[in-house]
Amino acid sequence: MERNHDMVYVCYDNGAYMNTGIQRSSATPMYADTTTTPVGSESDGKAQNRKDLTQVIAAHNIPYVAQTTFVQNFKDLHTKAEKAIYTEGAAFLNVMAPCPRGWRYNTPDILEICQLAVDTCFWPLFEVIDGEWIVNYVPKKKLPIEDFLRPQRRFKHLFKPGKEELIARIQAEVDRKWEELLAKAK
């Protein structure tokens, strides 16, 4: 008799190796200031885009894959966690978990940071159920990426004169990834 092994993997994605001193990781966003990619006259922070772990896992045909964060009174997180738990086979949840120390924002602003991530489409809310892509939230008015970056002091160097092109590159990547996601969900 074969036994089904169900397992839910949950990644609390804080965009760096926070427990070892805010070191850059594959998940660190482009131009973020970390202890291993410091900003200054020699560097604008991490030079590469962040690895999209949710899409990487989805490409492996896992029965349930979802991306969420702390928004909507945790409704999206709760709904997706429940789906993951009751999915037959493996499931994966990627939860954006902002780190106040590493992202250098005011701790009480965590829910605002999460909402800005979804409203700028930096961190879209979506799920992939048996290969079917579903976008769970489309902002009524998609906000510019600056709105998400500005409250985080890890990006403060981007708001100095002459750095506008760096923000434009981040916006272009966010827009590209968003359009790609919408196309997959059609």
Helices and strands as residue ranges (DSSP letters): E 7-13, G 18-20, H 53-58, E 64-69, G 72-74, H 75-85, E 90-96, H 100-103, G 107-109, H 110-119, E 126-129, E 132-135, H 146-149, G 153-159, H 164-184
